[in-house]
Every structure is written in C-alpha cells, then in structure tokens.
Amino acid sequence: MCTLQVKHSKIILFLSFNLIFFHFLYSQVYNNSDTVFLKNLLLEKPEQFGNIVKFADKYRLQIIYSQVNRDNNNAVSVKHYTFRNKPDEYFYPASIVKLPLSLMTLEKINTLNIAGMDRNTRLSIDSSYNCQARVLYDYSNPDSFPTMANYIRKAVIVSDNDAYNRLYEFLGQQYLNERLFELGYNNARIVHRFMVCDSIDNKFTNAFNFYDKSGNIIYRQPSQYNKKYLSSPLKNMKLGIKYKQGKEIINGPKDFSRKNCMPLEYVHDMLVKLVYPSLCTLPTGRQEPGKFFNISDNDREFLKKQLCLMPRETGIKEYIGNKWYWDTFLNFLYYGADRNAVVDTNIRICNIVGQSFGFTIDCAYFRDNAKGIEFFLSAVIYTNENGVINSDIYEYPTIALPFMKNLGRIIYETEIKRKNSGN
C-alpha cells in the first residue's frame, strides 16, 4: 500500500528529513530555471503583454515553459523557463487538481492488485454521511454502469465536477494527501469536494463496491474518515479585500486555508512525467523512477489520451454536438476558449484547466507532428479588479483568456523559429 504509516519517532524523523530533502531537490529544478527569457519574450509584444508584465504581482502571474529536446539517439530532455514561479504564493487551483486525482486513482487500483479489478470494473457507491450521494448507474457509460475510467474521462475531458467528487471519495482525504507528501509535493492539499460541504463532511468519504460481470462483489472499500489534521500548506492563503457569502458582502480578505492548494509547478511536473516518465526532475540528473505515481503503461496511455481529446471525439453522446462543449472550450492557451476558433488539426493539446475565484489556469503539452514541435506550457493569471471574492465579476473574457491565447501562440511561434534555426 502507498499510505504513509509511521509508528516510531525515529521513523518519523527519517521520513520527515527525506520529504524535506526531496522537496528541496525537486523545487530547485524550477527555481534554477531561466527566469529572464520569458519576460523578454513577452515584452517583444507590449500591446499584448506589456501591461500584464508590468503589473505581474497584481495579476499573480506565473508561467512555466519547458522545451523538449532530443539527442542523436532520440533521448528526451527538457529545459525549463519560468516567469514569476512562486510555489509559496497561493492561488485557488480549481479543476487542475483533477489531474493528480486521476493519477492517484489509477495508482490505487494498481496497488490494490485485486483479481479482476481494473479501471473499467463496474462499481457502486454508498452513502452514509452528510454530503454523500448513492450512485448505482452512470448513463454516460455505454452499459450504464459507473467505472473509475469513465469518471476520469469526464473529469479531464469536460471538467465534470461530480466525476471529480467520485475520485476524491474513492481515494479518501487521508490517503490522497499522504501520497502527495510521499512524492515530495509538500505544499499540496486536496481537502474538499466540489460541492457545498463543510470541512468535517469532507473528511468522511463513501463506501465503494466493485463487481465482476456476473454482479458479484470482488472488492468492497468501507467508508473512510481522515483522523489526521492537515495544516495549512502556505503561510498566507487569504485573497481579496472583500468576499461574498450568500447575499452578504464581508469586509476583509477571504481565508482559503481550508481550500485546495496545488502549486503550478506541481501540476506542470506531473504532466511532464506523465508524458515522459523517463525524465528526471532532480537537478543531479539522476533518474528517480520511484518518485512518480505507480501506474502501468496502459493506464498512462489511457490518461494521456483523455487529456488530449476534444468532447466530440469521446464517443459520449451527451458531449457530441452539445453547445456547452465546443471543441476548444477547455483550451485556454492558444485558443482562449474561443467558441469560434478554427482548430489547427496539426496541433494536439493535452491539458488540464481550472477557472474559479478570478483565477484562470492551464497546464498543457503541445505537439505538432507536422512541424516536429513539442513543448509544455503552464500559466496562471488572476483577474479580479474589484477585489471581491465570490462575486462572479471577473475579467475572464477581457483579460485572462486573451492573455492565455496570446501566450500559447507566442510560445508556439518561438518553437517554430527554434525548429527552423536548428536549435
């Protein structure tokens, strides 16, 4: 099992040292990256980026760009460029947490090693506490039975929040956070469903039953409760000058210390490792194959495929032709989520996005086989001119999404120039 179980003080000390050590090495990768290139590149187009670069602190802007390079043996390496990478500066991660939960779900099924149980195994979900819902059917699946594979598909292809909740419940709050710590993602916390539940409700998660094709239970996971206290991962997790609670406006910043936390470099790192698991993110150059989620190659290819699909490519009838799920609605970088964007069929974007409380986030892997281009690009920008959290008045269409579109395009143009120059 992957849960961290410690009984003796010496073991606690040893593990704590190792978590700090690996987190230090891991964070140095992006801390030691080139921090000048992106700023200079953006300032080449002041009409698009000048104001945002000038007031980057106000916009809480962070960018990570990773070039993919291959040697004569086709071995892959990456070079990182960052602008204002601040893993200790809080932003609300919204739906980008669906990537680590998808990875952990595949890993947990693999680790359980139950005969006849995989991501496509039929399941049902029980309800025994507040904020829990019983689930027997999933009509978006061809046979109408729920599976973890279909929950992952819905979570990453159309950012379905109910699907995210089911992944959260299967993992359980204690297990998923301990696993993040084990992998060195020390400043990550995933502590709530995407629905109105209090912090106690979110500690309790549902029981699950998994069935063979004859309807016999092959694995039962009892309901879970997180007995451990999860401290706030960052020193300052307050945002805004006011916030809306119901119909009331509360003076003072909103405290996010009991909300999810996921630094941008963490999700960027997860995406890089998912696409290229052989890549090492330690500055020593050593391979650390144990420092990533333990998933099979088959599961890795499955998840990569889902991250790359447009809704109409899924085969899920509810998504095909649905006016709410146009081709680029979850492509912030390069397309700006523009409903009328003309899709470049040579470019494949595999990504996870989030948008909430004024934050717009996209973590993406770009590949253009026709031009021989591939790169990773992640960014977060905060647009909340009135400073009121939860007011639903944010500058998404006027500032955030145009910025994301232009950022994706300038990096793509940079890659074309780099390819043509032979670098």
C-alpha positions as CSV (number, residue, x, y, z in Angstrom):
1,M,0.0,0.0,0.0
2,C,1.1,3.6,-0.6
3,T,-0.2,5.2,2.5
4,L,2.4,6.5,4.9
5,Q,2.1,4.6,8.1
6,V,4.6,5.7,10.9
7,K,4.7,4.3,14.4
8,H,8.1,5.3,15.8
9,S,9.7,8.6,16.4
10,K,12.9,7.6,14.6
11,I,11.0,6.6,11.5
12,I,9.0,9.9,11.6
13,L,12.3,11.8,11.8
14,F,13.8,9.8,8.9
15,L,10.8,10.2,6.7
16,S,10.4,13.9,7.5
17,F,14.0,14.5,6.6
18,N,13.6,12.7,3.3
19,L,10.4,14.5,2.4
20,I,12.2,17.8,3.0
21,F,15.3,16.7,1.1
22,F,13.4,15.5,-2.0
23,H,11.1,18.6,-1.9
24,F,14.2,20.8,-1.8
25,L,15.8,19.0,-4.8
26,Y,12.6,18.9,-6.6
27,S,11.8,22.6,-6.1
28,Q,15.3,23.5,-7.2
29,V,14.5,22.4,-10.7
30,Y,12.2,25.3,-11.4
31,N,14.0,27.7,-9.0
32,N,17.2,27.2,-11.1
33,S,15.4,27.7,-14.4
34,D,16.0,30.6,-16.8
35,T,13.9,33.5,-15.4
36,V,14.8,36.1,-18.0
37,F,13.9,34.6,-21.3
38,L,10.1,34.7,-20.9
39,K,9.9,38.2,-19.6
40,N,12.0,39.5,-22.6
41,L,9.9,37.4,-25.0
42,L,6.6,38.9,-23.7
43,L,8.0,42.4,-23.8
44,E,8.6,42.0,-27.5
45,K,4.8,42.4,-27.9
46,P,3.9,45.2,-25.4
47,E,0.5,45.6,-27.0
48,Q,-0.4,42.1,-25.8
49,F,1.7,41.6,-22.7
50,G,3.2,44.9,-21.6
51,N,0.6,45.8,-19.0
52,I,0.3,42.3,-17.6
53,V,4.1,42.0,-17.2
54,K,4.3,45.5,-15.7
55,F,1.7,44.5,-13.1
56,A,2.6,40.9,-12.8
57,D,2.3,40.9,-9.0
58,K,-1.2,42.3,-9.2
59,Y,-2.2,39.5,-11.6
60,R,-0.4,36.9,-9.6
61,L,1.0,35.8,-12.9
62,Q,3.1,32.6,-13.1
63,I,4.4,30.9,-16.2
64,I,6.4,27.7,-16.7
65,Y,7.6,26.8,-20.2
66,S,9.6,23.6,-20.8
67,Q,11.3,23.0,-24.2
68,V,11.5,19.4,-25.3
69,N,14.9,18.4,-26.8
70,R,16.1,15.1,-28.3
71,D,19.7,14.0,-28.9
72,N,21.0,11.8,-31.7
73,N,19.6,8.7,-30.0
74,N,16.2,10.4,-29.7
75,A,16.5,10.5,-25.9
76,V,14.3,13.3,-24.5
77,S,15.4,16.1,-22.2
78,V,13.7,19.3,-21.1
79,K,14.9,22.8,-20.4
80,H,12.7,24.9,-18.1
81,Y,12.0,28.6,-18.4
82,T,9.9,30.4,-15.8
83,F,8.4,33.8,-15.1
84,R,7.4,34.6,-11.5
85,N,7.3,31.0,-10.5
86,K,6.2,31.3,-6.8
87,P,5.1,28.0,-5.3
88,D,4.6,29.7,-2.0
89,E,2.1,32.2,-3.4
90,Y,-1.4,30.9,-3.1
91,F,-3.8,30.6,-6.0
92,Y,-7.0,28.6,-6.0
93,P,-6.3,25.6,-8.2
94,A,-9.9,24.9,-9.2
95,S,-10.1,21.9,-11.6
96,I,-6.4,21.4,-12.2
97,V,-6.5,19.1,-9.1
98,K,-8.4,16.6,-11.4
99,L,-5.0,15.6,-12.9
100,P,-3.4,14.4,-9.6
101,L,-6.6,12.7,-8.5
102,S,-6.8,10.8,-11.8
103,L,-3.2,9.7,-11.5
104,M,-3.8,8.6,-7.9
105,T,-7.0,6.7,-8.8
106,L,-5.2,4.7,-11.4
107,E,-2.3,4.1,-9.0
108,K,-4.6,3.0,-6.1
109,I,-6.4,0.4,-8.3
110,N,-3.0,-0.8,-9.5
111,T,-1.7,-1.0,-5.9
112,L,-4.8,-2.8,-4.6
113,N,-4.0,-5.6,-7.0
114,I,-7.5,-7.2,-6.8
115,A,-8.0,-10.1,-9.2
116,G,-10.4,-8.9,-11.9
117,M,-10.4,-5.3,-10.9
118,D,-9.1,-2.5,-13.1
119,R,-10.2,1.0,-14.1
120,N,-13.1,-0.4,-16.2
121,T,-14.6,-2.6,-13.4
122,R,-18.2,-1.9,-12.6
123,L,-18.9,-0.2,-9.3
124,S,-21.5,1.3,-7.0
125,I,-21.1,4.0,-4.3
126,D,-22.9,4.0,-1.0
127,S,-24.0,6.9,1.2
128,S,-23.6,7.1,5.0
129,Y,-22.9,10.7,5.9
130,N,-23.6,14.3,5.1
131,C,-22.7,15.4,1.6
132,Q,-22.7,11.9,0.2
133,A,-24.8,10.5,-2.6
134,R,-25.5,6.9,-3.5
135,V,-24.6,6.0,-7.1
136,L,-25.8,2.9,-8.9
137,Y,-25.9,4.0,-12.6
138,D,-23.9,6.2,-14.9
139,Y,-25.8,6.7,-18.1
140,S,-22.9,8.4,-19.9
141,N,-21.3,4.9,-20.0
142,P,-22.4,2.6,-22.8
143,D,-23.6,-0.1,-20.3
144,S,-24.9,2.4,-17.8
145,F,-22.6,1.2,-15.0
146,P,-20.2,3.5,-13.2
147,T,-16.5,2.9,-13.6
148,M,-13.4,4.8,-12.4
149,A,-12.3,5.0,-16.1
150,N,-15.4,6.9,-17.0
151,Y,-15.2,9.2,-14.0
152,I,-11.6,10.0,-15.1
153,R,-12.7,10.6,-18.6
154,K,-15.5,13.0,-17.6
155,A,-13.2,14.8,-15.1
156,V,-10.5,15.6,-17.5
157,I,-12.3,15.9,-20.9
158,V,-15.2,18.2,-19.8
159,S,-14.0,19.0,-16.3
160,D,-17.1,17.3,-14.7
161,N,-17.2,18.2,-11.0
162,D,-19.4,15.2,-10.0
163,A,-16.8,12.9,-11.5
164,Y,-14.1,14.7,-9.5
165,N,-16.1,14.1,-6.4
166,R,-16.2,10.4,-7.0
167,L,-12.4,10.2,-7.5
168,Y,-12.0,12.2,-4.2
169,E,-14.3,9.8,-2.4
170,F,-12.6,6.7,-3.8
171,L,-9.2,7.9,-2.7
172,G,-10.2,9.4,0.7
173,Q,-8.8,12.6,2.1
174,Q,-6.1,11.0,4.2
175,Y,-4.8,8.6,1.6
176,L,-4.6,11.1,-1.2
177,N,-2.8,13.8,0.8
178,E,-0.3,11.3,2.3
179,R,0.5,10.1,-1.2
180,L,1.2,13.7,-2.3
181,F,3.6,14.2,0.6
182,E,5.4,10.9,-0.2
183,L,6.1,12.1,-3.7
184,G,7.5,15.4,-2.4
185,Y,4.5,17.6,-3.3
186,N,4.6,19.0,0.2
187,N,2.7,22.2,-0.4
188,A,-0.2,20.4,-2.0
189,R,-3.5,19.9,-0.2
190,I,-6.7,18.4,-1.6
191,V,-9.3,18.6,1.1
192,H,-12.8,19.1,-0.4
193,R,-15.4,18.0,-2.9
194,F,-16.7,20.5,-5.5
195,M,-20.0,21.0,-3.7
196,V,-21.2,22.8,-0.6
197,C,-19.8,20.6,2.2
198,D,-18.1,21.8,5.4
199,S,-14.5,20.7,6.4
200,I,-15.9,17.9,8.6
201,D,-18.1,16.5,5.9
202,N,-15.1,16.3,3.5
203,K,-13.2,14.2,6.0
204,F,-15.8,11.4,5.5
205,T,-15.9,9.6,2.2
206,N,-18.2,7.0,0.8
207,A,-18.0,3.2,0.7
208,F,-17.4,1.6,-2.7
209,N,-18.3,-1.8,-4.1
210,F,-16.7,-3.3,-7.2
211,Y,-18.3,-6.1,-9.2
212,D,-17.4,-8.8,-11.7
213,K,-19.5,-9.1,-14.8
214,S,-21.8,-11.5,-13.0
215,G,-22.6,-8.9,-10.4
216,N,-20.6,-10.5,-7.6
217,I,-18.6,-8.1,-5.3
218,I,-14.9,-8.6,-5.8
219,Y,-13.8,-5.7,-3.6
220,R,-15.5,-3.6,-1.0
221,Q,-13.9,-0.4,0.3
222,P,-15.5,0.7,3.5
223,S,-16.4,4.4,4.2
224,Q,-13.3,6.3,5.3
225,Y,-12.6,9.1,7.7
226,N,-9.5,11.2,7.9
227,K,-8.4,11.3,11.5
228,K,-5.3,13.4,10.8
229,Y,-5.1,17.2,11.0
230,L,-3.9,18.8,7.7
231,S,-2.3,22.1,8.4
232,S,-2.4,25.0,6.0
233,P,0.4,24.4,3.5
234,L,1.2,28.1,2.9
235,K,1.7,31.0,5.3
236,N,-0.7,33.3,3.5
237,M,-3.8,31.9,1.9
238,K,-6.0,35.0,2.1
239,L,-7.3,36.7,-1.0
240,G,-9.2,39.8,-1.9
241,I,-10.3,42.9,0.0
242,K,-13.9,41.6,0.5
243,Y,-15.8,38.4,-0.2
244,K,-19.4,37.5,-0.9
245,Q,-21.0,34.9,1.4
246,G,-24.6,34.1,0.3
247,K,-26.1,37.6,-0.3
248,E,-23.8,39.3,2.2
249,I,-20.6,41.2,1.5
250,I,-18.0,40.6,4.2
251,N,-15.3,43.2,4.7
252,G,-11.8,41.7,4.7
253,P,-10.0,39.0,2.7
254,K,-11.4,35.5,2.2
255,D,-9.4,32.8,4.0
256,F,-8.6,29.8,1.7
257,S,-6.7,27.8,4.3
258,R,-9.3,25.0,4.2
259,K,-9.5,25.0,0.5
260,N,-7.4,23.0,-2.0
261,C,-3.9,24.1,-2.7
262,M,-1.8,22.9,-5.7
263,P,1.2,25.0,-6.8
264,L,1.6,25.4,-10.6
265,E,4.9,23.7,-10.8
266,Y,3.5,20.6,-9.2
267,V,0.9,20.0,-11.9
268,H,3.4,21.0,-14.6
269,D,5.7,18.4,-13.2
270,M,3.0,15.7,-13.1
271,L,2.1,16.4,-16.8
272,V,5.8,16.3,-17.9
273,K,6.3,13.0,-16.0
274,L,3.0,11.5,-17.4
275,V,4.1,12.2,-21.0
276,Y,7.7,11.3,-20.5
277,P,8.1,9.1,-17.3
278,S,11.8,8.6,-18.0
279,L,12.5,12.3,-17.4
280,C,14.2,13.1,-14.1
281,T,13.2,16.4,-12.4
282,L,16.1,16.3,-10.0
283,P,19.0,18.7,-10.7
284,T,21.6,15.9,-10.1
285,G,20.4,14.3,-13.4
286,R,19.7,11.0,-11.5
287,Q,16.7,9.0,-12.6
288,E,14.1,8.7,-9.8
289,P,11.6,6.2,-11.2
290,G,10.1,5.7,-7.8
291,K,9.3,9.4,-7.5
292,F,6.1,9.3,-9.5
293,F,2.7,7.6,-9.4
294,N,2.9,3.9,-9.8
295,I,0.8,3.4,-12.9
296,S,1.0,0.9,-15.7
297,D,2.0,1.9,-19.3
298,N,-1.5,1.1,-20.3
299,D,-3.0,3.4,-17.7
300,R,-0.5,6.1,-18.7
301,E,-1.6,5.9,-22.3
302,F,-5.2,5.9,-21.3
303,L,-4.9,9.1,-19.3
304,K,-2.8,10.9,-21.9
305,K,-5.4,10.1,-24.5
306,Q,-8.2,11.6,-22.3
307,L,-6.3,14.8,-21.7
308,C,-5.9,15.2,-25.5
309,L,-9.5,14.6,-26.6
310,M,-12.0,17.2,-27.6
311,P,-15.6,16.5,-26.4
312,R,-16.8,15.4,-29.8
313,E,-14.0,12.8,-30.0
314,T,-15.1,11.0,-26.9
315,G,-18.0,8.9,-28.2
316,I,-20.1,10.1,-25.2
317,K,-23.4,11.1,-26.8
318,E,-24.1,13.8,-24.2
319,Y,-20.9,15.7,-25.3
320,I,-21.3,15.4,-29.1
321,G,-23.0,18.4,-30.5
322,N,-23.6,19.9,-27.1
323,K,-23.5,23.7,-27.3
324,W,-21.7,23.9,-23.9
325,Y,-18.9,21.6,-25.0
326,W,-17.4,23.1,-28.2
327,D,-14.0,21.9,-29.4
328,T,-11.8,24.5,-27.6
329,F,-13.9,25.3,-24.5
330,L,-11.1,23.9,-22.3
331,N,-8.2,25.2,-24.4
332,F,-7.3,28.4,-22.7
333,L,-3.7,28.5,-24.0
334,Y,-3.5,29.1,-27.8
335,Y,-7.3,29.2,-28.4
336,G,-8.5,31.3,-25.5
337,A,-11.5,29.0,-25.2
338,D,-13.0,30.8,-28.2
339,R,-16.1,29.1,-29.4
340,N,-15.5,30.3,-33.0
341,A,-11.8,29.4,-33.1
342,V,-10.6,27.5,-36.2
343,V,-8.9,24.4,-34.9
344,D,-5.5,23.6,-36.3
345,T,-5.6,19.9,-37.0
346,N,-1.8,19.6,-36.9
347,I,-1.7,20.8,-33.3
348,R,-2.7,18.5,-30.5
349,I,-3.1,20.0,-27.0
350,C,-3.2,17.7,-24.0
351,N,-4.1,19.7,-20.9
352,I,-5.9,20.3,-17.7
353,V,-7.5,23.7,-16.8
354,G,-9.1,25.5,-13.9
355,Q,-11.1,28.7,-13.6
356,S,-12.6,30.0,-10.3
357,F,-12.5,32.9,-7.8
358,G,-10.8,35.0,-10.5
359,F,-8.0,32.6,-11.3
360,T,-7.5,31.1,-14.8
361,I,-5.1,28.2,-15.1
362,D,-4.0,26.0,-17.9
363,C,-1.3,23.2,-17.8
364,A,-0.7,21.9,-21.3
365,Y,1.5,19.7,-23.5
366,F,1.6,20.8,-27.2
367,R,2.6,18.6,-30.1
368,D,2.7,19.4,-33.8
369,N,4.0,16.4,-35.6
370,A,3.9,18.1,-39.0
371,K,6.4,20.7,-37.8
372,G,8.2,18.4,-35.3
373,I,7.4,20.6,-32.4
374,E,6.5,19.7,-28.8
375,F,6.6,21.6,-25.5
376,F,5.0,22.1,-22.1
377,L,3.4,25.3,-21.1
378,S,1.6,26.2,-17.8
379,A,0.3,29.5,-16.6
380,V,-2.0,31.1,-14.0
381,I,-3.4,34.6,-14.0
382,Y,-5.7,36.4,-11.5
383,T,-8.2,38.9,-12.8
384,N,-10.4,40.5,-10.1
385,E,-10.4,44.2,-10.5
386,N,-12.9,45.0,-7.8
387,G,-11.1,42.7,-5.2
388,V,-14.4,41.0,-4.2
389,I,-14.0,37.2,-3.9
390,N,-17.0,35.1,-5.0
391,S,-18.8,38.0,-6.7
392,D,-18.7,36.3,-10.1
393,I,-17.4,39.5,-11.6
394,Y,-14.0,38.6,-13.0
395,E,-12.2,39.8,-16.2
396,Y,-12.0,36.3,-17.7
397,P,-13.1,37.2,-21.3
398,T,-11.4,40.6,-21.4
399,I,-8.0,40.0,-19.8
400,A,-7.4,36.3,-18.7
401,L,-8.4,34.4,-21.8
402,P,-6.9,36.8,-24.4
403,F,-3.7,36.6,-22.4
404,M,-3.7,32.8,-22.4
405,K,-4.5,32.7,-26.1
406,N,-1.6,35.1,-26.9
407,L,0.8,33.3,-24.6
408,G,0.2,30.0,-26.2
409,R,0.7,31.5,-29.6
410,I,3.9,33.4,-28.9
411,I,5.4,30.2,-27.4
412,Y,4.3,28.2,-30.4
413,E,5.9,30.8,-32.7
414,T,9.0,30.6,-30.6
415,E,9.2,26.9,-31.1
416,I,8.8,27.2,-34.9
417,K,11.7,29.7,-35.0
418,R,13.7,27.4,-32.8
419,K,13.0,24.4,-35.0
420,N,13.8,26.3,-38.2
421,S,17.1,27.6,-36.7
422,G,18.1,24.0,-35.8
423,N,18.4,24.7,-32.1
